[in-house]
């Protein structure tokens, strides 16, 4: 028996080949172990009859390299070849360690990558948390401002203002009916005065005509007296001289009666000039102030009736209507909506207070 041949029929070359295959199997995963099993001899049981050959089956897929101690015992023992067996075992262990090292490197790289992603996520979450804290601070300041705005009770001021203004508007509108009645009475009175203007104008014309007649009569009497007494003098003196001349021709009783009548007539005629002068100064001239024509209209109509009617009564009527409109507009467009808004605001304030109490804000 040579050195090339072993007692079990395994040569050194086969041993080295098995050692190399063992190294390859240590680097491979589950399929490598199955590959090495193909080179083992199948056990033979002699039963006297020929049995079908038993072929090796593939080992199940392994997730890690096979352990050297699981492979080396399958090799035939050779006391003279321990060095080669140890070398093969060392090489297999080195391959296994390299495979484990590679796996650990891959795991380390994976964990480093995962750690980097986790760190990035942590940094992102930290930034988001800082941003949320900043926004929370801003929102807290905004809430504080809203609280200050809510503490400034404008609602009470509005309610008091609406009440005061509404009361004054009510007083204004309450006096509107009396003002409207006064306007109606004033328009009626002006209408009556305006209706009497033609009568006044007619009386003024009659006064002029009567004054002219009286002056004519008085002048005619004076002229006749001058011819009767055949001299010119004072009217009353001439009338007295004329009557004294006439009285000589009257009987005693008739003369006395005529003297009484003459005294009365003398007083009447003596007052006639004063009456005519007084009518002109005290009646005709004042009437002329209001009855003279200005652009075809009496001065009373143009200077008094029209201004009072157009500028006072009509405007006063417009003011009454506007006051009623203001009261209606104030109630529909300001007072009622403001009261509704204030009531809603009070409800919201109560809800906010309940929410704060419930959430301990």
C-alpha positions as CSV (number, residue, x, y, z in Angstrom):
1,X,0.0,0.0,0.0
2,X,1.5,3.3,-1.1
3,X,1.1,6.8,0.4
4,X,-1.1,7.7,-2.4
5,X,-3.6,5.0,-1.2
6,X,-5.4,5.1,2.2
7,X,-6.9,2.0,3.9
8,X,-10.4,3.1,3.1
9,X,-9.6,3.6,-0.6
10,X,-9.3,7.4,-0.4
11,X,-6.1,8.8,-1.9
12,X,-4.4,12.0,-0.9
13,X,-5.5,13.7,-4.0
14,X,-9.1,12.8,-3.3
15,X,-8.6,14.1,0.2
16,X,-7.3,17.5,-1.1
17,X,-10.1,17.6,-3.5
18,X,-12.6,17.0,-0.7
19,X,-10.8,19.7,1.4
20,X,-11.2,22.1,-1.5
21,X,-14.8,21.3,-2.0
22,X,-15.2,21.7,1.8
23,X,-13.8,25.2,1.5
24,X,-16.2,26.0,-1.3
25,X,-19.1,24.5,0.6
26,X,-18.2,26.7,3.6
27,X,-18.6,29.8,1.4
28,X,-21.7,28.7,-0.2
29,X,-25.2,28.6,1.3
30,X,-27.6,25.6,1.5
31,X,-26.9,24.3,-2.0
32,X,-23.1,23.9,-1.4
33,X,-23.6,21.4,1.4
34,X,-25.9,19.3,-0.9
35,X,-23.2,19.5,-3.6
36,X,-20.5,18.0,-1.2
37,X,-22.9,15.2,-0.2
38,X,-22.8,13.9,-3.9
39,X,-19.2,12.8,-3.5
40,X,-19.8,10.6,-0.4
41,X,-20.2,6.9,-0.9
42,X,-23.7,5.6,-0.3
43,X,-23.8,3.0,2.5
44,X,-24.4,-0.5,1.2
45,X,-26.3,-3.2,3.2
46,X,-25.7,-6.7,2.0
47,X,-29.0,-8.6,2.3
48,X,-28.1,-11.3,-0.3
49,X,-30.3,-9.8,-3.0
50,X,-29.5,-6.9,-5.3
51,X,-31.0,-3.8,-4.1
52,X,-31.5,-0.6,-6.1
53,X,-28.8,1.9,-5.6
54,X,-29.5,4.6,-3.1
55,X,-28.6,8.1,-4.4
56,X,-27.8,10.9,-2.1
57,X,-30.5,13.5,-1.7
58,X,-29.9,17.3,-1.7
59,X,-29.7,18.8,1.7
60,X,-32.3,21.4,2.7
61,X,-31.4,25.1,1.9
62,X,-29.4,26.5,4.7
63,X,-29.3,30.1,5.7
64,X,-25.6,30.0,6.8
65,X,-22.4,28.2,5.9
66,X,-22.1,24.6,7.2
67,X,-20.0,24.0,10.2
68,X,-16.6,22.4,9.4
69,X,-17.2,19.8,12.1
70,X,-20.3,18.6,10.2
71,X,-18.2,18.1,7.0
72,X,-14.8,16.9,8.2
73,X,-16.0,13.7,10.0
74,X,-17.4,12.5,6.7
75,X,-13.8,12.3,5.4
76,X,-11.9,9.1,6.1
77,X,-9.6,9.3,9.0
78,X,-5.9,9.2,8.2
79,X,-3.4,9.4,11.0
80,X,-0.6,10.4,8.7
81,X,-2.6,13.2,7.1
82,X,-3.7,15.2,10.3
83,X,-1.9,18.2,9.0
84,X,-3.9,18.3,5.9
85,X,-7.1,17.8,7.8
86,X,-6.3,20.7,10.2
87,X,-5.4,22.9,7.2
88,X,-8.6,22.1,5.5
89,X,-10.6,22.7,8.7
90,X,-8.7,26.0,9.2
91,X,-9.4,27.1,5.7
92,X,-13.1,26.1,6.0
93,X,-13.3,28.0,9.3
94,X,-11.6,31.1,7.7
95,X,-14.1,31.0,4.8
96,X,-16.9,30.7,7.3
97,X,-15.5,33.6,9.3
98,X,-15.2,35.6,6.1
99,X,-18.7,34.8,5.2
100,X,-19.8,35.8,8.7
101,X,-17.7,38.9,8.5
102,X,-19.3,39.8,5.2
103,X,-22.7,39.2,6.7
104,X,-21.8,41.3,9.7
105,X,-20.5,44.0,7.4
106,X,-23.7,44.0,5.5
107,X,-25.7,44.0,8.7
108,X,-23.6,46.9,9.9
109,X,-24.1,48.8,6.7
110,X,-27.8,48.1,7.0
111,X,-27.9,49.2,10.6
112,X,-25.8,52.3,9.7
113,X,-28.2,53.1,6.9
114,X,-31.1,52.5,9.2
115,X,-29.5,54.6,11.9
116,X,-28.9,57.4,9.4
117,X,-32.5,57.3,8.3
118,X,-33.6,57.2,11.9
119,X,-31.4,60.1,12.7
120,X,-32.7,62.0,9.7
121,X,-36.3,61.2,10.8
122,X,-35.4,62.3,14.3
123,X,-33.9,65.5,13.0
124,X,-37.0,66.1,10.9
125,X,-39.3,65.4,13.8
126,X,-37.2,67.7,16.0
127,X,-37.6,70.5,13.4
128,X,-41.3,69.8,13.2
129,X,-41.5,69.8,17.0
130,X,-39.7,73.1,17.2
131,X,-41.9,74.5,14.5
132,X,-45.0,73.2,16.3
133,X,-43.7,74.8,19.5
134,X,-43.1,78.1,17.7
135,X,-46.6,77.9,16.2
136,X,-48.0,77.0,19.6
137,X,-46.3,80.1,21.0
138,X,-47.7,82.2,18.2
139,X,-51.2,80.8,18.7
140,X,-50.9,81.4,22.4
141,X,-50.1,85.0,21.7
142,X,-53.0,85.2,19.3
143,X,-55.3,83.7,21.9
144,X,-54.0,86.2,24.4
145,X,-54.8,89.1,22.0
146,X,-58.3,87.6,21.4
147,X,-58.7,87.4,25.2
148,X,-57.8,91.1,25.5
149,X,-60.2,91.9,22.6
150,X,-62.9,90.0,24.4
151,X,-62.1,91.7,27.7
152,X,-62.6,95.1,26.0
153,X,-66.4,94.9,26.4
154,X,-67.6,96.8,23.3
155,X,-70.9,95.0,23.5
156,X,-71.9,97.0,26.6
157,X,-71.0,100.3,24.9
158,X,-73.0,99.3,21.8
159,X,-76.0,98.3,23.9
160,X,-75.9,101.6,25.8
161,X,-75.4,103.6,22.6
162,X,-78.3,101.8,20.9
163,X,-80.5,102.4,23.8
164,X,-79.7,106.1,24.1
165,X,-79.9,106.8,20.3
166,X,-83.1,104.7,20.1
167,X,-84.6,106.7,22.9
168,X,-83.8,110.0,21.3
169,X,-85.1,108.8,17.9
170,X,-88.2,107.6,19.6
171,X,-88.7,111.1,21.1
172,X,-88.2,112.7,17.7
173,X,-90.6,110.4,16.1
174,X,-93.0,110.8,19.0
175,X,-93.2,114.5,18.3
176,X,-93.6,114.1,14.6
177,X,-97.4,113.7,14.7
178,X,-97.8,117.0,16.6
179,X,-95.4,118.7,14.1
180,X,-97.4,117.3,11.2
181,X,-100.6,118.6,12.8
182,X,-99.0,122.1,13.2
183,X,-97.8,122.0,9.6
184,X,-101.4,121.2,8.5
185,X,-102.8,124.0,10.6
186,X,-100.2,126.5,9.2
187,X,-100.9,125.5,5.7
188,X,-104.6,126.0,6.3
189,X,-104.0,129.4,7.9
190,X,-101.8,130.5,5.0
191,X,-104.5,129.3,2.6
192,X,-107.1,131.4,4.4
193,X,-104.8,134.5,4.4
194,X,-104.1,134.0,0.8
195,X,-107.8,133.6,0.0
196,X,-108.4,137.0,1.7
197,X,-105.8,138.8,-0.3
198,X,-108.3,139.6,-3.2
199,X,-110.7,141.0,-0.6
200,X,-107.9,143.2,0.8
201,X,-107.0,144.4,-2.6
202,X,-110.6,145.2,-3.3
203,X,-110.9,147.1,0.0
204,X,-107.7,149.0,-0.8
205,X,-109.2,150.0,-4.2
206,X,-112.5,151.0,-2.6
207,X,-110.5,153.1,-0.1
208,X,-108.8,154.9,-2.8
209,X,-112.0,155.6,-4.6
210,X,-113.8,156.8,-1.5
211,X,-110.9,159.0,-0.5
212,X,-111.0,160.6,-3.9
213,X,-114.7,161.1,-3.6
214,X,-114.5,162.7,-0.2
215,X,-111.7,165.0,-1.3
216,X,-113.8,165.9,-4.3
217,X,-116.9,166.7,-2.2
218,X,-114.9,168.7,0.3
219,X,-113.3,170.7,-2.5
220,X,-116.6,171.4,-4.1
221,X,-118.1,172.6,-0.9
222,X,-115.1,174.8,-0.3
223,X,-115.4,176.3,-3.8
224,X,-119.1,177.0,-3.3
225,X,-118.5,178.6,0.0
226,X,-116.0,180.9,-1.5
227,X,-118.5,182.0,-4.1
228,X,-121.2,182.4,-1.5
229,X,-119.2,184.6,0.9
230,X,-117.4,186.2,-2.1
231,X,-114.0,185.7,-0.5
232,X,-111.2,183.2,0.1
233,X,-110.3,182.1,3.6
234,X,-110.4,179.3,6.0
235,X,-113.0,176.7,5.3
236,X,-114.6,176.8,8.7
237,X,-114.5,180.6,8.9
238,X,-116.1,180.9,5.5
239,X,-118.7,178.3,6.6
240,X,-119.5,180.3,9.7
241,X,-119.8,183.6,7.8
242,X,-122.1,182.0,5.3
243,X,-124.3,180.5,8.0
244,X,-124.6,183.9,9.9
245,X,-125.7,185.6,6.7
246,X,-128.3,182.9,6.1
247,X,-129.5,182.9,9.7
248,X,-130.7,186.6,9.4
249,X,-133.4,185.4,7.0
250,X,-134.7,182.6,9.1
251,X,-137.5,182.8,11.6
252,X,-136.5,182.8,15.3
253,X,-137.3,179.2,16.0
254,X,-136.0,177.9,12.7
255,X,-132.8,179.8,13.0
256,X,-132.0,178.2,16.3
257,X,-132.6,174.7,14.9
258,X,-130.6,175.4,11.9
259,X,-127.8,176.7,14.1
260,X,-127.7,173.3,15.9
261,X,-127.6,171.4,12.6
262,X,-124.9,173.8,11.4
263,X,-122.7,173.1,14.4
264,X,-122.9,169.4,13.8
265,X,-122.2,169.8,10.1
266,X,-119.3,172.1,10.9
267,X,-117.8,169.5,13.2
268,X,-118.2,166.8,10.5
269,X,-116.8,168.9,7.8
270,X,-113.9,170.0,10.0
271,X,-113.0,166.4,10.7
272,X,-113.1,165.4,7.1
273,X,-109.5,166.5,6.2
274,X,-108.2,164.7,9.2
275,X,-110.1,161.5,8.3
276,X,-108.8,161.5,4.8
277,X,-105.3,162.1,5.9
278,X,-105.6,159.4,8.6
279,X,-107.0,156.9,6.1
280,X,-104.0,157.4,3.8
281,X,-101.4,157.3,6.6
282,X,-102.8,154.6,8.8
283,X,-104.6,152.3,6.3
284,X,-103.7,152.9,2.7
285,X,-100.0,153.1,3.1
286,X,-99.7,149.9,5.4
287,X,-101.9,148.0,2.9
288,X,-99.7,149.1,0.1
289,X,-96.8,147.4,1.8
290,X,-98.5,144.0,1.5
291,X,-100.7,144.5,-1.5
292,X,-98.4,146.1,-4.0
293,X,-97.6,144.0,-7.0
294,X,-94.1,142.3,-7.3
295,X,-93.7,140.4,-10.6
296,X,-97.5,140.2,-10.9
297,X,-98.0,138.9,-7.4
298,X,-99.1,140.7,-4.2
299,X,-96.2,141.4,-1.9
300,X,-97.9,139.4,0.9
301,X,-97.9,136.3,-1.2
302,X,-94.4,136.7,-2.5
303,X,-92.7,137.9,0.7
304,X,-94.6,135.8,3.3
305,X,-97.0,133.1,2.2
306,X,-94.8,131.4,-0.4
307,X,-91.7,131.4,1.7
308,X,-93.5,130.0,4.7
309,X,-95.3,127.4,2.6
310,X,-92.4,126.3,0.4
311,X,-89.4,126.8,2.6
312,X,-90.9,126.1,6.1
313,X,-94.0,123.9,5.9
314,X,-93.0,121.8,3.0
315,X,-89.5,121.3,4.4
316,X,-91.0,120.5,7.8
317,X,-93.2,117.9,6.2
318,X,-90.2,116.4,4.5
319,X,-88.3,116.4,7.8
320,X,-91.2,114.6,9.5
321,X,-91.2,111.9,6.8
322,X,-87.4,111.6,7.0
323,X,-87.6,111.2,10.8
324,X,-90.1,108.4,10.4
325,X,-87.8,106.9,7.7
326,X,-84.7,107.2,9.9
327,X,-86.5,105.5,12.8
328,X,-87.6,102.6,10.6
329,X,-84.1,102.3,9.0
330,X,-82.4,102.5,12.4
331,X,-84.6,99.7,13.8
332,X,-84.4,97.4,10.7
333,X,-80.7,98.0,9.6
334,X,-78.9,98.8,12.9
335,X,-80.8,98.2,16.1
336,X,-82.3,94.8,15.4
337,X,-79.2,93.3,13.7
338,X,-77.0,94.7,16.4
339,X,-79.1,93.2,19.2
340,X,-79.1,89.9,17.4
341,X,-75.3,90.0,16.9
342,X,-74.8,91.0,20.6
343,X,-77.0,88.1,21.7
344,X,-75.1,85.7,19.5
345,X,-71.8,87.1,20.8
346,X,-73.0,86.5,24.3
347,X,-73.9,83.0,23.5
348,X,-70.5,82.4,21.9
349,X,-68.7,83.9,25.0
350,X,-70.7,81.5,27.2
351,X,-69.7,78.5,24.9
352,X,-66.0,79.6,25.1
353,X,-66.2,79.9,28.8
354,X,-67.7,76.4,29.1
355,X,-65.1,75.0,26.7
356,X,-62.3,76.5,28.7
357,X,-63.7,75.1,31.9
358,X,-64.2,71.7,30.4
359,X,-60.7,71.5,28.9
360,X,-59.0,73.5,31.7
361,X,-57.6,76.0,29.3
